[in-house]
Amino acid sequence: MPQALHWQKSSYSGGNVETSCLEIATTPTTLHLRESDTPGTILSPARTALNALLTSVKGQFRV
């Protein structure tokens, strides 16, 4: 049986139940992502794909 994931929500979410936020859970080899208003949909991107996404996003905000 797969282990239960421990989901964490950003402290910037404000704790409002109506607010949808990105939630993150980790296992030793994988980062799992979901949106709080659709918890049944879980994304588990490959490390290289996630790294490429974050590098691209960071590049968009350089001043």
N, C-alpha and C positions, 0 to 999 in steps of 0.2 A: 504494500500500500504506500503511495507517495506521501511524503511528509506534508503536514499542513503549513501553508505559507503565513508568515507574520507580516501583514501589510502595514506600511507606515505612510502617513499623509504629511504633506508639507506643513510646517508651522505657519506658513503664510496663508493657509486656507481659512484661518479665523474660526474654525470649528463650526461654522454654520452648516446645518444639515442640507440647506437648499443649494449650497455651493458645490459645484462639481470640481474635483481636484484630481491631479495625478497621484496615484498611490504606487509605491515601490515595495517589492519584496525580493529578498535575495536567497540564493542557495549557494553552496560552495563554488558552483561553476556557472551560474546563470543569474541574470537580473530580470525580474518580471515586472511588467508595467500594466496598469489598468486605470480606467477612469472611474471615480467613485460612483457616478450615477449609472454606470453599466459594469458592475463588478464581475459579471459572467464572461466578459471578453478580456482575455489576458494575452498580452504580447510578450514574447520571450525572444528578443532579437539576438542574433549572433553577435559576439563581441566585436568583430570587425565592422559590421553594419552599424552598430550603435556608436562606435568610435568615429566612423565617417560622418554620421549625422551630427554628433556633438561638435566635431571639428568644423563642419560647415556652418552650423548655427553660431558658434563662437566667432567665426570669420565675418559674419554679417554684422556683428555688433562692435567691431574694432573701430576706434575713433582715430 
